[in-house]
Amino acid sequence: TIELREVANPHASGMLVAYLPAEKMLFVSDLFTPGTPVDPANRNGIENAAALYSALTGSKVAVDRIVGGHGETAPVADLAKVAAMKQGS
């Protein structure tokens, strides 16, 4: 099963992510790039990651791994770390 979910974010309206519930995996481009460090000065990148993290936690989907369209794969904990950078601003 593949579910397409819309994620409200500052990058682009109508942004979709693909969620595979049985695999607990999410495919996303542009909002988060697994395997790429985020510069604390990159406010756009942090805002995008925070929007994605908020969408995941708000919908209570079970995600273990994130697959990036421009990166690698990473545990959802990596996304949480970047999202937390928003709170530190």
C-alpha positions as CSV (number, residue, x, y, z in Angstrom):
1,T,0.0,0.0,0.0
2,I,1.2,3.5,-0.9
3,E,-0.6,6.5,0.6
4,L,0.0,10.0,-0.8
5,R,-0.3,12.6,1.9
6,E,-0.2,16.4,1.5
7,V,2.1,18.3,3.8
8,A,1.6,21.9,4.4
9,N,5.0,23.7,4.3
10,P,6.7,26.9,3.4
11,H,8.5,25.4,0.3
12,A,5.5,24.6,-2.0
13,S,1.8,24.3,-1.8
14,G,0.3,20.9,-2.7
15,M,3.5,19.1,-1.6
16,L,2.9,15.3,-1.5
17,V,4.9,12.6,0.3
18,A,4.5,8.9,-0.2
19,Y,3.9,6.8,2.9
20,L,4.3,3.0,2.9
21,P,2.5,2.0,6.1
22,A,3.6,-1.7,6.2
23,E,7.2,-0.7,5.8
24,K,6.9,2.3,8.1
25,M,8.7,4.3,5.4
26,L,8.2,7.8,4.0
27,F,9.5,9.2,0.7
28,V,10.0,12.9,0.5
29,S,11.9,15.5,-1.6
30,D,12.9,19.0,-0.8
31,L,11.5,19.2,2.7
32,F,14.2,17.0,4.3
33,T,17.4,15.5,2.7
34,P,18.5,12.5,4.7
35,G,22.3,12.2,5.1
36,T,22.9,15.9,4.5
37,P,23.8,18.1,7.5
38,V,21.6,21.2,8.0
39,D,23.4,24.4,8.5
40,P,21.8,26.2,11.5
41,A,21.8,29.4,9.4
42,N,19.6,27.6,6.8
43,R,16.3,28.8,8.2
44,N,14.4,27.6,5.1
45,G,15.7,24.1,5.4
46,I,14.9,24.0,9.1
47,E,11.3,25.4,8.5
48,N,10.7,22.8,5.8
49,A,11.9,19.9,8.1
50,A,9.9,21.3,11.0
51,A,6.7,21.4,8.8
52,L,7.3,17.8,7.8
53,Y,7.9,16.6,11.3
54,S,4.8,18.4,12.5
55,A,2.7,16.8,9.8
56,L,4.0,13.3,10.8
57,T,3.5,13.8,14.5
58,G,0.1,15.5,14.0
59,S,-1.2,12.6,11.8
60,K,0.3,10.0,14.1
61,V,1.6,7.9,11.2
62,A,4.2,5.3,12.1
63,V,7.4,6.2,10.3
64,D,10.7,4.5,11.1
65,R,12.7,5.5,8.0
66,I,12.7,8.5,5.6
67,V,13.9,8.1,2.0
68,G,15.0,11.3,0.4
69,G,14.6,12.1,-3.2
70,H,17.9,14.1,-3.1
71,G,19.6,12.1,-0.4
72,E,19.9,8.8,1.4
73,T,17.7,7.1,4.0
74,A,17.6,8.1,7.6
75,P,15.7,7.2,10.8
76,V,12.9,9.6,11.7
77,A,15.0,10.7,14.7
78,D,17.3,12.6,12.3
79,L,14.3,14.6,11.1
80,A,13.3,15.3,14.7
81,K,16.8,16.7,15.4
82,V,16.5,19.1,12.5
83,A,13.0,20.1,13.5
84,A,14.2,20.9,17.0
85,M,16.6,23.4,15.5
86,K,13.5,25.6,14.8
87,Q,12.8,25.8,18.5
88,G,16.3,26.9,19.2
89,S,16.0,30.0,17.0
